Each structure stands twice: as structure tokens, then as C-alpha cells.
Amino acid sequence: MLEVQLVDITTLAVDAIVNAANSTLLGGGGVDGAIHKAAGPQLLAECKQLGHCPTGEARITKGYNLKASYVIHTVGPVWQKGQANEQELLRSCYISSLALAARHSITSIAFPSISTGAYGYPKEEAAQIAVKSVRDFLAVYHKSGIKQIIFACFDEQTYHLYNKELDLVQSSNES
């Protein structure tokens, strides 16, 4: 159910991909810019209709030219050395995205490493929070209908960090 892939998230054929968006939802750099470019101009038009999205919350749009049917946009925290509730805000990104997916009967979803690009969140801590948040959600909402969750990693370092986290979780479950 939980897997890690070294992949461009825009190429995945899943029900929904998660966009690490900025609060305007109007596109930007990194994964946000790549998703907007791959989805086409209709995505920007729909995002303009949605308006602002606060940090830690999520919004959903169609996927347009993507293989994914939906894009779930979530706004991660900007890293401020752990002094601005970043851990809880990042956790909320994952929980909010999964709750929105469940409400829309989404069974497969892919997440990027939220906030670790321009927002500067330390990748190792972000991977820990991501895996724990997803597992916590699934433990409570095991009947959510979500069957596949992919951590779509853009680079080798992130890929290895997420695999390490999943391995730690699996080994602790076996003991």
C-alpha cells in the first residue's frame, strides 16, 4: 500500500497527485511549476476560482492533461528552524490531503516531498513526518478506500530517505 518511487510525479497514472503549492495556488517553481505546466492552462484557470489556500490545508482540482484525474494542492510550511509550528503544519498537509482524497473516493494518491524544496524543510525530518502522518491517518481511517499511496521522490537522496523511513516502520511492526 505504501511505496516509494524515484519518479517525476507528473507522469504517474494514479487517481490524484499532490501538489506542493504556494498559498495563491497559481503555480510557482519546483513540483508546483511542473504540475501546472504538465496539466495545462485549465489547471491555472480552476485554481484562480479557488482563491487562497492557507498553510496546512488542501484543495482539489481536476488533473486536466495529467494522467492523474485530480490534483490535490496543499501548502506546506516554510522552514523557520522549527520555531513556527512547522512540524504540525507539515503533518496537517498530509492529513488534509488524505481526508480530501477519501471524500472524493480516491483510491490511489502520490505525494511529493512537501516543503523540502524552496521552503527549506530538512528532508530527513520531512520524510519522517510524511510517513508517520500517512500511517497515522490509515490507522484511524482504514476504511477510507485509499489503497495505494506513493511517495514520489524526484532525487536519489529523497528516495533513500523515504525508503529508510518505510523500512524503519516495517521493522518496528515486525518486532
N, C-alpha and C positions, 0 to 999 in steps of 0.2 A: 504494500500500500504506500509506504513512504520510500522514495528513491531519490538518488542524486544523479544528475546528468550534467556533463560538460557540453553545453549546447547554447545556441542562440535562441532565447525564449520565443522570439517572433516566429520561429519555424515549427513550433510544437502543435500537433493536432490534438488538442485537449478541449474540454468544454470552455475553460476560461484560463487566461493568463493574468497574472497580477502585474500591474504597472506601478513601479516606484515613482509616483508622480510628485509634482510640486503642488502647492495649495491652490494654484489657479486652474489646474488640470489642462492647461493649454500647451503642453509639450515643453520640452527642455532638452537637456543633454542626456548622455548615457542611455540607459534602458528606456527611459521615458521618450526621448527623441527617436530611438529605434522603433519603438512600438507605434508611435504616431506616424512615422514615415511608412512603415510596412502596412499599417491599417488603411492609410489613405486619408484624404481631406474630410470624409464624412465623420471620422472619429473626432476631429477637432470641432466640427460643427455641433456634434452632440455634446461634447464637453463644455462648449460655450453655454449651452442650455442649462447644464447642471450648476454652473457657477462654482463657488469656492468649496473646498473640502478641508476641514481642519486636520491638523496632525493627529494621527492615530485612528482616524475614521476611514471609511471606504465608500466608494460609489461604483456603480456598474453601468457599462455601455455595451453596445454591440461590438463585435470584433471586425466587422466590415471585410477588408481584404486579407485578414489574417486567417490561418487555419482554425484558430480558436473562435468559437461562437461569441464569446464575451471577453471584455477586458474589465477587470476589477481594479480600479485606481485607488491606491492608498498612499497617504502622505506620511512618510517616516520622519523621525526627529533628526534635527541637525545635532551632531555630537558636540557637547559642551563639557567634556571631561566628566560626564556622569553627574553633573551638578543641576540638571534641569529635567529630572524625571524621564530621561531618555529611555531607560530600560522598560518602564511601564508603557510608554508611548509606542515603543517598537513592538512590544508584546501585543498591544491593542491593534496594531496594523494587521497582524496575523489573525487574531481572533475576529476582528471586524470583517476581514476579507472572507474568512471561512463561514461566518454566520450569514453573510450576504450570499455566498455560493449556495449554502444549504437552502436558503429561502427561494432561490431560483432553480432548484433541483439540479444543480451542477454536480456531476459525479467525478470529474477529473479536473484538476487545477494545478497550475505551475506557478511557483514563486521565484522571483529573482532574490538576490541577497539585498534586502531593503536597507537603505540608508548608508551602505558601505562605499558608495562612490563619492560623488561631490559632497555629500553630507558628512563624510568623515568618520562614520561609526566604525570602531575597531572590528575587523572581520571575524576574529575568533569569538568574541563576545556576541556579535550579531548572530553567528551560526548557532551558538548555544541557546540564545533566546528564541530563535526561529524554530528549532527542533523541539524544544520544551513547550513552546506555545502551541504548536500543532498537535503534539501528543496530548497535552492537557485538554485541548478542545475535543479531540477524538475520544478521550476517556469519558468526558461528560456527555458528548453528543454523538455517541457511537451509532445512533440510528439516523444520522444526518443525511445519509445517502452518498456521501463523498467516499469514493472507493480508491482513488489514485491521487496522490499528492507528490508532485515533483519539485525538488529544489533545483532550479535551472541555473547552473553556475557558468559564468562567462569566461572565467580563467582557471588555470590549474590550481592556484593557491586556494581559491574559494572552494573549488571542487573537493580538494583534500580535507579542508576544514569541515565541510558538511558531512563527508564520509566518516571522518573521525567522530563527529558527534553522534551519528546514527550507530556506529559501531559501539560506542560507549553505552548508549541507551540499550542496545540489543544485549550486550554482555551483562549489564546490570539486571535486565529482565530474566536472564538465564540463571543468575545466582540466587 
